[in-house]
Amino acid sequence: MSRIHPRAPEAKVFCFFSSEKKTLPCLFDFVLWLVPQPGDCCLKVLKRGAACAAGGLLFVPIAALAQAPAPSDEIWAIHGQGTLTEQYHPAFQADYSGPESLDPGSRGDETFDASLYAGVRPWSGGELWINPEIDQGFGLNNTLGVAAFPSAEAYKVGAADPYVRVPRLFLRQTIDLGGAEQKTDADLTTLAATTTANRVVVTIGKFGVADVFDANGYAHDPRNDFLNWAIVDTGSFDYAADAWGYSYGAAVEWYQGWWTLRGGAFALSRVPNSKDLDTSGGQDQYVAEFEERHTLWGQAGKVKLLGFVTRGRMGDYLDAVALAAEEGGAANIAAVRRYRSRAGIALNVEQAINDELGVFLRAGDSEGGREAYEFTDIDKTLAVGVSWQGKRWGRPDDVVGLATVIDDVSRRAKDFFNDGGLGILVGDGKLPNSAPEQVIETYYSFAIRSYLHLTADYQFVDNPAYNRDRGPVSILGARVHFQY
C-alpha cells in the first residue's frame, strides 16, 4: 500500500500520537464522551482503546485518500475456498447422558463450506472486502458435548441443506507512518501491497474478532492446520460473535518496530450464544492486545498478551443454583440474566525453531462466576503444540501437527452443571465427579497440489464436558481443502 506523498500537507492520524497542535480536528475527546465510563478500571481502559478504534477511521488524512494506489499495489482480487470435514467417533463408555452430552454411541457427521472473497482498493491504503459463503452440515452431535469442541469448521448452527450467508463485509485502511518498507503478500482477505514498518491499520464493518486478535502462525486456521476449538483459539477467550463466529465492530492496530498495540469494540449477540447480533450498542465487548516480536537463536517469534471485557445481560452461576434450590428443578441460567461484566486475559506465544519446525503455547483465564457469553464453556485453558513441515522427508508442502490442551471451569460452574444446568456446549444433567477436560490432537496435511490439501486428523478426549463418568473418546477426522 502506497505511502503519503512527502509533499502532502501534514496531518496527525490519531491525536494520541502527539501532544503537538493538531492540523486536523480531533474528535477523540468527543468519542470518549459518548462512551460511558463506569467505575471498573479495566473496563474504562478497554473502552478508551475501543473508542480509538471506532474513531480511528475518522482521522485518515484527506490528502491520503485523494491519492491513487501505488503501481505495485494490487488493485482488486477474487479468491475462493472450499472445505469438507468429516468426523467420526466409535462408541464409548458413559454412565449417563444429559441434554447436551456427546452421544455415547458410534456417530459421524460432516460439514462443508464454500467461500468467495472479493476485494478492491478504492484509494491509497484502503481495502473493501465482501465474503459470501455457502454452509451445510452438522458438527458431531450438533456441536454439543465437548467444551474444547473437536471441529472449528462446525458452527453452532447446523443445516441439512446448503444456505448462503455473508460473514464478512468490511473496510480496512492502512496508514503508513514511516520506517523500512515491507511487502504484504496477497491472502484471502488481503491485497498485496508495499507498506512501512510503522503504520496504523483500521478495520471497521462485519468480520471475526479472531481475524485481528489472538492469531497464531501455527494454530489458527481450522481449514489448514488444527481443528480443535481450544487449540486454534484460546479456549477462555469468549470473543463477541454470532452463532457463526462473526460480529459488527471496529479495530485499530498500531505497528511500531518490534511491537504492535491493538484495540477493538464489538457487538455481542442479543442473547448469549445466539444467531442475532445486538446492534443497539447496549451489549458490547472491548478487546486490547499487545504483541512483541523478537528473534531467538536466529529464529522469529511472537508473544501476545490479550485482555477483554464483556458487558451484557448474562447469568451468575450462584444465582441460578440458588433459584433452583428455592423453586425446584434444574438450574436455569437464562432465568437470572441481568446486565453484568465478565473479563479475561490470554497469553499467546509462537516460536520458530528452524525453517521447518515451530512451537506454540496458549494460556487463558476468565471470570468463572458468570456464564460464558459466546464461545464455549471454558474458564481456564493451557495449550501447547508443535508444527513440522515435511522438507526432511521430501514433502515441503506437507505439515504434521501435534498439540494438547487442558481446560477447566470454576467451582461455581461445576456446581451449576451438577444441578442440571446447561452451558453453551456442555451439560450432562449432573456432574458429581468432575475433572479438567483434556484433548490431544494430531494431524497430517498432505499437499496433493499447491491449492489442494487432504488432511487426516485424530483427537483423544478425556473427561468430555469435565465429566469423569463419561469417556474417554477417540475422534477420527478427514478434511479436504482447496483454495485459490
SEVEX-146799 format. One line per field, with one value per residue (C-alpha): x, y, z; residue number from 1; residue in three letters. Coordinates in pm, 1 decimal. Each point is the difference from the previous one (the first is absolute). Layout:
// SEVEX-146799
u = X_... .
v = Y_... .
w = Z_... .
marvex = NUM_... .
vokol = ALA_... .
// end
This chain:
// SEVEX-146799
u = 0.0_143.0_127.3_-115.9_177.8_277.6_-141.1_-347.9_-119.3_98.1_-285.0_-0.3_-168.1_-99.5_4.1_160.5_315.4_117.7_-73.4_84.1_-263.8_-209.4_-51.1_-327.7_-287.9_28.3_-324.2_163.9_-130.2_-345.7_7.2_100.6_-285.7_-239.2_132.4_-120.7_283.6_-106.4_207.6_166.6_360.1_65.9_-319.8_85.8_342.2_-139.1_-284.9_248.4_195.6_-319.3_-95.6_331.7_-81.7_-346.9_118.8_323.1_-143.8_-122.3_355.8_139.2_160.2_-209.5_316.8_64.5_-348.1_43.5_305.9_-13.9_144.5_368.3_66.7_129.6_-313.4_-261.6_-319.6_-250.5_-14.6_-240.0_79.7_-191.6_15.8_-193.7_33.2_-162.7_56.2_-116.4_31.4_-91.7_24.4_-59.1_-217.9_144.9_-76.0_-253.7_-173.0_-276.0_-85.4_-171.7_-156.9_337.8_207.8_210.0_-184.6_168.2_-87.8_212.1_-71.2_126.4_-83.4_130.4_17.6_62.0_59.7_88.0_109.1_60.5_224.8_-20.7_212.0_66.8_228.5_-216.0_287.9_354.3_26.0_-369.2_-148.1_-368.5_-83.4_-313.9_-9.5_-316.2_-4.6_-201.0_-24.0_-146.2_23.0_26.1_277.0_20.3_-310.9_-129.1_311.2_-69.2_168.9_363.2_110.9_314.5_-209.9_186.2_-80.2_25.8_-147.3_-328.4_-226.6_-263.8_-258.3_-31.6_-208.9_-61.4_-45.7_254.4_-68.3_167.2_123.5_247.6_234.7_229.0_-58.0_260.2_226.0_368.3_217.4_379.5_182.5_377.8_201.3_353.4_277.1_127.6_-213.5_-173.3_-180.7_-346.8_-84.3_-343.3_-229.7_-367.9_-92.5_316.9_114.9_371.1_170.4_309.4_-31.9_236.3_105.7_-168.5_-366.2_-357.4_-262.9_-369.1_-268.8_-371.2_-309.2_-97.1_283.5_131.3_165.3_247.6_85.1_193.3_61.4_153.2_162.3_272.1_203.8_-9.3_-352.5_-274.4_-146.7_-228.4_-5.8_375.8_142.2_-155.8_-375.5_-68.6_-169.7_228.7_317.2_-70.2_-130.6_58.6_-284.3_-74.0_-4.6_-377.3_7.1_-307.3_-171.8_-324.0_-55.2_233.1_285.5_-29.4_-99.7_-38.0_278.7_315.3_364.6_319.1_354.9_304.9_325.8_326.4_327.8_0.0_-346.7_-367.2_-289.4_-355.8_-337.6_-355.0_-369.6_-253.9_-371.8_-116.2_-288.0_-339.1_-23.8_309.4_100.4_-260.1_-32.4_-89.8_242.0_-103.5_62.5_-158.6_333.8_-127.4_197.6_363.3_346.1_329.1_328.9_361.4_313.6_372.8_232.4_378.3_213.9_350.8_276.7_116.5_298.2_-35.4_-367.6_-309.3_-251.4_-296.2_-153.5_-351.5_-187.7_-374.1_-273.4_-375.0_-307.1_-351.7_-300.3_-339.7_-297.8_151.1_-69.1_189.8_45.2_-64.4_-328.0_-110.5_78.8_-171.9_-313.1_-11.4_25.5_-286.1_-236.4_111.6_108.4_323.8_211.2_-98.2_253.7_-245.0_-225.7_264.4_146.4_54.4_249.2_347.4_368.8_231.8_373.0_291.5_364.1_196.9_363.0_94.6_355.4_148.2_365.9_178.7_270.6_126.8_-149.3_-196.9_-95.0_-199.8_-157.5_-287.8_-175.8_-336.1_-115.2_-307.0_-206.7_-343.0_-249.8_-158.0_-296.5_-207.2_-103.3_211.1_-186.3_95.9_279.8_6.1_-12.7_367.5_131.2_363.8_209.1_354.8_99.3_344.7_91.8_246.0_-25.7_248.8_25.8_96.2_324.6_198.5_-194.7_-23.8_-350.1_62.7_-368.6_-119.3_-48.4_-30.8_-130.8_-25.7_-162.8_-165.6_-239.3_-129.2_-314.3_-200.0_-286.9_-50.7_-140.1_-315.8_-42.5_43.3_-266.6_-227.9_55.2_-46.4_-334.7_-116.9_107.2_76.8_285.2_85.4_133.1_-12.1_-255.4_-20.9_-291.2_227.7_369.4_81.6_353.0_164.7_348.6_180.0_-78.4_310.1_49.4_289.2_-15.8_230.3_-39.5_182.3_-74.3_93.0_48.3_-149.9_55.8_96.5_-369.6_-136.6_70.7_-128.6_28.2_-30.1_-78.4_-23.8_-114.2_-8.9_-240.6_19.2_-273.0_-225.8_-205.9_214.4_-160.6_197.7_-307.6_7.8_269.9_275.4_-86.7_203.9_-96.8_118.4_-11.8_63.2_13.6_19.3_86.5_58.5_90.4_87.4 .
v = 0.0_336.5_254.0_360.9_219.2_198.0_326.3_-68.9_226.0_-134.1_-148.4_-188.2_-335.8_-54.1_276.0_-222.0_-39.3_349.3_285.1_252.0_227.0_-206.7_98.0_-194.9_30.6_-270.8_-163.4_-238.4_176.5_16.5_-374.6_-63.8_220.6_-217.6_-313.9_-37.3_-37.9_-233.9_-34.7_-324.8_98.4_-284.1_72.1_370.0_-68.0_-237.8_236.1_277.2_-227.1_-101.8_363.5_49.7_-293.7_126.4_353.9_-87.1_-5.8_356.4_130.0_-137.4_300.0_126.2_36.1_-374.8_-89.8_219.2_-191.1_-281.8_-335.4_-62.7_-188.7_-302.5_-27.6_-258.0_181.7_-281.9_-373.5_-292.5_-311.5_-309.3_-304.8_-314.5_-233.1_-336.5_-138.5_-342.2_-116.0_-328.5_-145.9_-364.9_-88.0_87.3_-62.8_233.8_-60.4_244.5_271.2_336.4_251.3_126.6_-316.3_-146.6_-303.5_-309.6_-208.5_-3.9_308.1_195.3_345.8_227.9_368.8_176.7_364.0_186.4_363.1_284.7_293.2_313.7_304.3_336.6_292.2_315.8_236.1_-5.1_-233.5_-95.7_-347.0_-87.8_-369.1_-213.7_-371.1_-192.9_-364.4_-319.8_-226.6_-346.2_-279.7_-63.7_-26.3_-320.0_-36.2_337.7_171.6_-106.7_-212.5_118.9_341.8_-8.8_-99.2_-216.5_199.1_376.5_-60.2_-82.4_288.7_8.4_10.0_-318.4_-57.0_-298.2_225.2_258.1_363.2_330.9_264.7_291.6_-35.7_290.4_343.6_249.7_292.5_-5.6_312.4_-11.2_324.0_-5.5_179.6_-60.7_-250.0_-280.0_-110.9_-335.7_-217.3_-120.7_-319.4_-62.7_-217.6_-89.6_340.6_197.0_181.8_-15.4_332.3_179.7_153.4_142.9_-168.5_275.6_27.2_5.9_-243.5_68.4_-260.2_76.4_-198.3_-364.4_-246.4_-244.9_120.0_-283.5_149.2_269.3_-132.1_-318.7_-104.9_-265.3_-111.1_-368.1_-42.4_235.3_-137.3_-306.6_-28.0_-55.2_-92.9_-120.0_-51.2_23.0_319.4_43.0_-49.4_232.1_264.7_58.7_-197.3_252.8_297.1_43.6_230.2_182.1_-185.1_-127.1_-376.9_-14.4_190.3_354.4_341.8_367.8_214.1_204.1_-68.8_203.8_-137.2_219.6_-152.7_144.9_-186.4_-309.5_43.1_40.6_129.5_-97.6_110.5_-68.3_26.7_-259.5_-75.9_-300.1_-221.2_105.7_-312.0_-199.4_-253.0_100.8_88.1_369.7_277.2_287.0_312.2_236.9_66.1_-126.6_-326.7_20.4_-141.7_188.5_-169.9_112.6_-188.3_72.0_-190.8_-25.8_-126.5_-135.9_-218.5_-291.4_-208.6_156.9_-99.0_224.4_-11.6_189.3_47.9_143.7_105.2_55.3_130.9_25.0_128.9_-106.7_211.5_-156.2_-180.6_-318.5_-236.5_-69.0_-367.0_60.2_174.2_-284.3_-267.1_199.4_47.7_-372.1_-80.8_238.0_-97.0_-354.9_-146.9_38.8_314.8_241.9_268.4_187.6_67.9_206.4_205.2_369.5_263.7_-96.1_-4.9_-294.2_36.8_-219.2_-8.3_-217.9_-72.5_-109.6_-102.8_-128.6_-77.3_-138.0_-256.3_-15.8_48.4_-326.8_-22.0_233.2_-15.9_191.0_54.9_142.9_68.3_181.4_80.0_161.8_86.6_-330.3_118.5_97.3_-183.6_7.9_222.9_-107.3_-252.7_-306.4_-114.6_49.4_220.4_-113.0_-146.0_-106.1_-126.1_-89.0_-138.8_-45.9_38.7_-166.8_47.7_-299.5_120.0_-269.1_-280.5_166.2_147.5_372.4_95.6_-269.7_84.1_-218.7_144.7_-120.9_189.2_-50.6_223.1_-15.5_197.8_53.4_203.2_158.0_-176.5_209.3_-116.6_-364.2_44.0_146.7_-295.3_-245.5_168.6_-80.8_327.3_24.4_204.5_99.6_-341.7_-222.7_-124.6_-365.5_50.1_-47.4_17.1_-185.3_-97.7_291.1_32.2_222.1_-79.5_-111.6_-29.6_-125.1_76.2_-101.3_51.2_-53.6_236.3_-155.7_243.8_-161.1_328.2_345.4_88.8_-336.1_-166.4_-320.3_-26.6_-294.7_101.0_-185.0_132.9_-169.8_160.4_-87.8_112.7_152.6_285.3_-22.0_-333.2_-299.4_-219.5_27.6_-85.3_5.1_54.3_-52.2_223.7_-71.5_273.6_61.9_337.8_99.8_364.0_197.1_365.5_240.0 .
w = 0.0_-100.6_248.8_31.3_-252.2_173.9_-133.4_133.8_282.9_339.7_200.9_326.5_-38.6_363.3_254.9_265.4_-210.9_90.7_233.8_-269.6_-150.9_-239.0_-361.2_-19.6_249.7_263.1_110.0_244.8_310.6_-155.1_-72.2_361.7_115.7_-195.8_170.3_359.7_250.9_280.5_313.6_-105.4_-84.7_-244.4_-188.9_-13.2_-154.0_-259.8_-85.8_-62.7_-231.6_-176.3_-47.6_-176.5_-227.7_-81.3_-59.2_-175.3_-349.5_47.4_19.6_-325.7_-170.8_-287.8_-203.3_32.6_-121.3_-303.8_-120.6_-250.6_112.3_-75.6_-327.4_195.7_215.7_-91.8_-105.5_23.7_63.1_8.4_201.8_94.4_222.1_75.3_297.6_73.0_350.5_118.9_362.0_164.7_348.5_98.9_296.7_338.7_366.6_163.8_333.6_-96.9_-254.5_11.8_-241.0_-128.6_36.6_-277.3_-140.8_153.1_-304.9_-315.4_-207.9_-299.2_-132.6_-273.3_-83.2_-330.3_-82.5_-318.3_16.8_-242.0_95.3_-214.9_77.7_-162.4_82.4_-22.0_90.2_131.8_298.3_-8.6_-48.1_-26.4_38.2_-26.6_84.5_-93.4_107.5_-43.5_306.8_52.6_253.2_372.8_254.5_201.2_213.4_-127.7_140.8_358.5_262.7_12.9_125.8_-216.8_-298.5_-253.3_-316.1_-44.9_-346.1_175.9_94.9_271.9_-279.6_-205.8_-312.4_-225.2_-303.1_-120.3_88.5_-87.6_238.8_0.3_298.8_-97.9_-150.8_115.8_-84.5_93.5_-11.7_32.0_82.1_-40.5_267.2_-127.9_55.1_-221.3_-292.4_34.3_-250.7_93.4_-187.9_-145.0_212.3_9.1_146.9_-70.1_-313.5_-76.8_75.5_119.6_347.0_261.1_323.4_201.8_-90.4_121.7_-127.4_63.8_-72.8_25.1_-100.9_41.9_57.2_258.2_319.5_-57.2_-341.2_189.0_353.2_145.4_-330.6_-0.5_-300.3_96.5_135.7_-118.2_-323.9_26.3_-378.3_-14.0_341.2_328.4_30.9_374.4_122.8_302.8_-206.8_-294.2_245.0_369.9_157.4_275.1_-241.6_-14.9_-301.4_-130.0_-282.7_-141.3_-20.4_-302.7_165.4_-145.7_130.3_-89.2_136.3_-48.0_74.9_-17.9_-17.8_65.0_-130.7_128.0_-59.9_222.0_148.8_-90.0_210.1_-91.9_129.4_-106.7_84.6_-114.9_28.8_201.0_-104.4_135.9_215.4_99.1_-265.7_-258.9_-370.3_21.3_93.1_227.8_-208.3_253.2_169.3_334.9_3.9_-106.1_41.3_22.0_-88.7_30.4_-103.7_19.4_-234.7_36.7_-288.1_57.5_-134.6_216.0_-110.5_-341.7_-34.1_7.3_282.8_142.8_343.6_34.6_311.6_-40.0_226.7_-52.5_179.5_-94.3_105.1_-53.0_147.6_141.8_286.5_321.4_94.8_371.3_-78.6_-226.8_259.5_276.1_-212.1_-78.3_371.3_72.4_-281.5_-78.5_-331.1_-190.3_19.5_-278.2_-86.1_-225.0_298.6_181.8_-282.8_57.1_-112.9_125.0_-95.1_-66.5_-61.2_-99.8_-108.4_-241.8_-85.2_-352.3_-97.1_-325.8_-62.8_-304.9_82.5_-359.2_-345.8_36.2_367.5_223.3_346.2_158.2_330.4_97.9_355.4_126.8_305.5_18.1_270.7_100.5_207.3_-305.4_-312.6_-312.4_-243.3_-352.6_-52.7_223.2_363.0_90.5_280.7_8.9_-280.1_-82.9_-346.1_-136.1_-338.8_-282.0_-378.4_-236.3_-375.3_-213.0_-161.4_181.5_-170.1_-340.4_45.3_65.3_-28.9_241.9_367.1_309.4_325.0_358.8_287.3_335.3_192.5_358.4_82.6_315.3_145.3_341.1_305.6_-38.8_-357.5_103.6_270.1_-266.8_-234.9_287.0_69.0_-353.6_-162.7_-370.2_-147.7_-355.1_-99.9_309.2_251.1_102.0_240.7_300.7_81.0_323.8_-109.0_-178.3_-145.5_-252.2_-361.4_-192.7_-376.4_-210.7_-372.6_-283.1_-373.4_-326.0_-289.5_-336.2_-289.3_-310.1_-185.7_123.7_7.1_121.6_337.6_158.8_380.2_237.9_360.0_331.1_338.0_338.7_248.4_368.7_242.8_-268.1_146.2_317.7_87.0_135.8_-48.2_-379.3_-252.1_-101.3_-366.4_-316.5_-292.9_-353.4_-261.3_-368.7_-172.7_-366.6_-67.5_-318.4_-24.9_-279.3 .
marvex = 1_2_3_4_5_6_7_8_9_10_11_12_13_14_15_16_17_18_19_20_21_22_23_24_25_26_27_28_29_30_31_32_33_34_35_36_37_38_39_40_41_42_43_44_45_46_47_48_49_50_51_52_53_54_55_56_57_58_59_60_61_62_63_64_65_66_67_68_69_70_71_72_73_74_75_76_77_78_79_80_81_82_83_84_85_86_87_88_89_90_91_92_93_94_95_96_97_98_99_100_101_102_103_104_105_106_107_108_109_110_111_112_113_114_115_116_117_118_119_120_121_122_123_124_125_126_127_128_129_130_131_132_133_134_135_136_137_138_139_140_141_142_143_144_145_146_147_148_149_150_151_152_153_154_155_156_157_158_159_160_161_162_163_164_165_166_167_168_169_170_171_172_173_174_175_176_177_178_179_180_181_182_183_184_185_186_187_188_189_190_191_192_193_194_195_196_197_198_199_200_201_202_203_204_205_206_207_208_209_210_211_212_213_214_215_216_217_218_219_220_221_222_223_224_225_226_227_228_229_230_231_232_233_234_235_236_237_238_239_240_241_242_243_244_245_246_247_248_249_250_251_252_253_254_255_256_257_258_259_260_261_262_263_264_265_266_267_268_269_270_271_272_273_274_275_276_277_278_279_280_281_282_283_284_285_286_287_288_289_290_291_292_293_294_295_296_297_298_299_300_301_302_303_304_305_306_307_308_309_310_311_312_313_314_315_316_317_318_319_320_321_322_323_324_325_326_327_328_329_330_331_332_333_334_335_336_337_338_339_340_341_342_343_344_345_346_347_348_349_350_351_352_353_354_355_356_357_358_359_360_361_362_363_364_365_366_367_368_369_370_371_372_373_374_375_376_377_378_379_380_381_382_383_384_385_386_387_388_389_390_391_392_393_394_395_396_397_398_399_400_401_402_403_404_405_406_407_408_409_410_411_412_413_414_415_416_417_418_419_420_421_422_423_424_425_426_427_428_429_430_431_432_433_434_435_436_437_438_439_440_441_442_443_444_445_446_447_448_449_450_451_452_453_454_455_456_457_458_459_460_461_462_463_464_465_466_467_468_469_470_471_472_473_474_475_476_477_478_479_480_481_482_483_484 .
vokol = MET_SER_ARG_ILE_HIS_PRO_ARG_ALA_PRO_GLU_ALA_LYS_VAL_PHE_CYS_PHE_PHE_SER_SER_GLU_LYS_LYS_THR_LEU_PRO_CYS_LEU_PHE_ASP_PHE_VAL_LEU_TRP_LEU_VAL_PRO_GLN_PRO_GLY_ASP_CYS_CYS_LEU_LYS_VAL_LEU_LYS_ARG_GLY_ALA_ALA_CYS_ALA_ALA_GLY_GLY_LEU_LEU_PHE_VAL_PRO_ILE_ALA_ALA_LEU_ALA_GLN_ALA_PRO_ALA_PRO_SER_ASP_GLU_ILE_TRP_ALA_ILE_HIS_GLY_GLN_GLY_THR_LEU_THR_GLU_GLN_TYR_HIS_PRO_ALA_PHE_GLN_ALA_ASP_TYR_SER_GLY_PRO_GLU_SER_LEU_ASP_PRO_GLY_SER_ARG_GLY_ASP_GLU_THR_PHE_ASP_ALA_SER_LEU_TYR_ALA_GLY_VAL_ARG_PRO_TRP_SER_GLY_GLY_GLU_LEU_TRP_ILE_ASN_PRO_GLU_ILE_ASP_GLN_GLY_PHE_GLY_LEU_ASN_ASN_THR_LEU_GLY_VAL_ALA_ALA_PHE_PRO_SER_ALA_GLU_ALA_TYR_LYS_VAL_GLY_ALA_ALA_ASP_PRO_TYR_VAL_ARG_VAL_PRO_ARG_LEU_PHE_LEU_ARG_GLN_THR_ILE_ASP_LEU_GLY_GLY_ALA_GLU_GLN_LYS_THR_ASP_ALA_ASP_LEU_THR_THR_LEU_ALA_ALA_THR_THR_THR_ALA_ASN_ARG_VAL_VAL_VAL_THR_ILE_GLY_LYS_PHE_GLY_VAL_ALA_ASP_VAL_PHE_ASP_ALA_ASN_GLY_TYR_ALA_HIS_ASP_PRO_ARG_ASN_ASP_PHE_LEU_ASN_TRP_ALA_ILE_VAL_ASP_THR_GLY_SER_PHE_ASP_TYR_ALA_ALA_ASP_ALA_TRP_GLY_TYR_SER_TYR_GLY_ALA_ALA_VAL_GLU_TRP_TYR_GLN_GLY_TRP_TRP_THR_LEU_ARG_GLY_GLY_ALA_PHE_ALA_LEU_SER_ARG_VAL_PRO_ASN_SER_LYS_ASP_LEU_ASP_THR_SER_GLY_GLY_GLN_ASP_GLN_TYR_VAL_ALA_GLU_PHE_GLU_GLU_ARG_HIS_THR_LEU_TRP_GLY_GLN_ALA_GLY_LYS_VAL_LYS_LEU_LEU_GLY_PHE_VAL_THR_ARG_GLY_ARG_MET_GLY_ASP_TYR_LEU_ASP_ALA_VAL_ALA_LEU_ALA_ALA_GLU_GLU_GLY_GLY_ALA_ALA_ASN_ILE_ALA_ALA_VAL_ARG_ARG_TYR_ARG_SER_ARG_ALA_GLY_ILE_ALA_LEU_ASN_VAL_GLU_GLN_ALA_ILE_ASN_ASP_GLU_LEU_GLY_VAL_PHE_LEU_ARG_ALA_GLY_ASP_SER_GLU_GLY_GLY_ARG_GLU_ALA_TYR_GLU_PHE_THR_ASP_ILE_ASP_LYS_THR_LEU_ALA_VAL_GLY_VAL_SER_TRP_GLN_GLY_LYS_ARG_TRP_GLY_ARG_PRO_ASP_ASP_VAL_VAL_GLY_LEU_ALA_THR_VAL_ILE_ASP_ASP_VAL_SER_ARG_ARG_ALA_LYS_ASP_PHE_PHE_ASN_ASP_GLY_GLY_LEU_GLY_ILE_LEU_VAL_GLY_ASP_GLY_LYS_LEU_PRO_ASN_SER_ALA_PRO_GLU_GLN_VAL_ILE_GLU_THR_TYR_TYR_SER_PHE_ALA_ILE_ARG_SER_TYR_LEU_HIS_LEU_THR_ALA_ASP_TYR_GLN_PHE_VAL_ASP_ASN_PRO_ALA_TYR_ASN_ARG_ASP_ARG_GLY_PRO_VAL_SER_ILE_LEU_GLY_ALA_ARG_VAL_HIS_PHE_GLN_TYR .
// end
